[in-house]
């Protein structure tokens, strides 16, 4: 059972708790193809969006971004999701986030896409609005309700209904630009305490109109954004939604309520990227794979494909997740920051021939005993 040599404790606990074990002779799933609608991925490995804070103050892509994303494509990642990209200037987390509020952004974003495509990977973009967690120089910070995130943030203005409609149109315009730049998929950022998440959670949404109160009302803003995106986004290209499936605070969203939220919008989207937290500042008990149960529950209760993420670092973790049907794609975040060639190295260490890039073949044709 050589494949279990590096099994982590989380996988062992999963087996003890009744999950199906991986048997000798089972097909290996991490490096198998996967289709989201018409989009075919060469493997199940995802690079999730991670803010780089390297754009110029106008939100323009730089050489850093082209190098950063292309290197992960060379390194064997199947799907790369570009960092949170602001649909309006005051929707960025910082002054140095990428932007997509102007047609002037298209050329720089297209250069990232072309680089990734040239090395055999697919690429999505995360469309985002930071809401009350915006830390740009802009004085106009907005939220569903005038409640600051914490004492370290400014007081936001409550969005009017007209403002809400205009923001939906900003996501629509951004999706047109994303398509013109050549992205293969869109991810709508509804997680981590940013604007859409603020609407979804009763902790941050105290509105008394049709955008607040009941679950159906709190989901309305997300649904309107999805509907707006679909006005411009080609039907054959997937739409992914990133969510935080647990607020880790009494009265907030938990994974059961998030499943109810997803059931409200699932007919309009293709996949859910499941994270947790960041609506409020809370200490979270983090351990390898700590968010996998959230993705698993949403996948099963909502009958929709999911991406799981959260301290996932090894091939064995990925195989356990995929074999047991806990998620459909596996995101390696910090691990891919440390090692752009993580996918190639996982294949090499597990004697899986994935067709290494020709310039690097000499790095993978030596017996591991000599490495």
Secondary structure, DSSP 4 states (H G I P E B T S, - for coil): -GGGTT--HHHHHHHHTTPPPPPTTPPP-TTS-EEETTEEESSSEEE-------S-TT----HHHHHHHHHHHHTT-SEEEEEEEESSGGGSSSTTS-B-SSGGGHHHHHHHHHHHHTTT-EEEEEEE--GGG--SS-S--EESSS--SSTTSPPPEEPPHHHHHHHHHHHHHHHHHHHHHT-SEEEEEE-TTSHHHHHH-TTT----STTSSSHHHHHHHHHHHHHHHHHHS-TTSEEEEEEE----STTS--HHHHHHHHHHHGGG-SEEEEE---SS-------TTTTHHHHHHHHHHHT--EEE-SS---HHHHHHHHHTTS-SEEE--HHHHH-TTHHHHHHHHTT------GGGGGGTSS-GGG-
